[in-house]
């Protein structure tokens, strides 16, 4: 059986620790910055009192009915349909998966149940929407790693499937980042970017992102984004992904939803690349 030692190495200046089922592989300088950010983030998350999925529903997510999370459920269900289709055409069982950003580990749980060897990397480590949320699952036999997701030096082996889980638009320089991760694919391996919306007119979206940043800065004196980024994708980004051999699969919206997307000139779905 594959183990973490088959896929992970500890580069010079990095340290490995293990606690509560989570491997932490970081440099001291990165860990100091991240720890300070996460302490403040946790305080704000408690203060803001956002709706949170009950722990007892984690095992069934996204096959649940929760009105407050209708949008998330809609996209995640389609993510599974598309990912399953890609897997059935390109992968057999007992393959390796690298998931970037696990959220509440819904996808880690699903893929590991399919018999895949799963490595989930993230900066968030809390037990609600971070790596430690694995404790809310009956059989959490995937590998959870807290590390700098912008860096790929810790990987000593390649993967058959790499998934950016609703996160790439919030990471620095997405196009260059996926180029780094593409190098971690085995032959015929797939890199999938789920939860992608591309905007033709970015003025409104840019204003929304700026408003959110200003809110947390003014109320908490806190930069809500750990990694500098635009926080959204544009049609220009879509063109760049296409030039880098990514194909696009649109989410299936209702007729009113399709009309709304058409009028607003938005594309929502997933991108995928197969390493030939």
Protein Blocks (a to p, Z undefined) as FASTA:
>chain_A
ZZfklmpccdehiacddeehiacdddfklmmmmmmmmmmmmmmmmmnopacddfklmmmp
ccbcdfklmmmmmmmmmmmmmmmmmmmmmpcehiacddehjknommmmmmmmnopacddd
dfbfcfklmmklmmmpfblcbccddddfkbcklpcbdcfbdcdehklmmpghkllmmmmm
mmmpcehiacddehiacdfblmlmmmmmmmmmmmmmmmnopafblbgcehiacfklmmmm
mmnopacddddddfklmmmmmmnopaddddddddZZ
